[in-house]
């Protein structure tokens, strides 16, 4: 039974001690961990219905929206009511992992797509191609973040499924030392997509490609040093009507942020911008989205009410935490090259 099955998520440290130990042990050993029942079935239905409604208005008006492998990083989607509701709900998980409530959050994209079986043209199913990648550049040393995907729909190994090179987080420094061009590219982009020979390098070290199923209402956490991507659905899968619905959330201690990071977060909040997954250090935003005003398409023009709460403002640096209140501020700031 998940310690997060209660609506409030307010569970004592004693009750959560085994949870924290288990998750941190899995993150250290394999680079990822699955936490069940973070959201109730009712919450999953409500939030997924919001995203489905947004998607269907494009179909109903013979229009399309842009995405990469079903990941949407525009349209202010990270500020939708459902996105903020999920973000606030899972803060308790990150608070347990980091040992502090004083956290900042990313405003990540959202993976939302109808089943490929229902799409016009040639459906895109799983094949030998991957986009296995790293989200942590060579300038960062050691652990800098745990990312997560919160699943509003179940993901089995035959569906759109989180895929990793298991245990690869342990070898990121050696990887960048062995492949200096990868290190150089990753330092500027904080994103690096691996070539076949680099995937084989990890495989030879005992890091197999592994798909990670996640139940509806669960979340998968992973170390930002872990090589990962999303595997497409398998042709002929049992659940051919299953959508992909994943809200990406990353939270790290607020104490790590510089004033320049806080300024960037406030800009993102005030202008409904999306950010990369880094919440506290080197915060970067995606380009501003300008509503088109096209007939039949409802677009977000202001923050939803849930995003104006004190808790939401704290996560974006709009309101400040008190770091001298005697309560934990989390671990020391991570190291850089």
Secondary structure, DSSP 8 states (H G I E B T S, - for coil): --TT-STT----HHHHHHHHHHHHHHHHHTSEEEE--SS-HHHHHHHHHHHHHHHHHHHHTT-----BTTEE--TTGGGSHHHHHHHHHTHHHHHHHHT-S-EEE----EEEE--GGGSSSS-----S----EESS-TTEES---EEEEEESS-B-TTSSEEEEETTGGGGHHHHHHH-HHHHHHHHHHS-EE--HHHHHHHHHTT--EEEE-B-TT-EEEEETTS-EEEE---TT-S-TT--EEEEEEEEEEGGG--HHHHHHHHHHHHTT--B-S-SSSS--B---------TT-----S--GGGGSHHHHHHTTSS---TTSSS---S---EE-
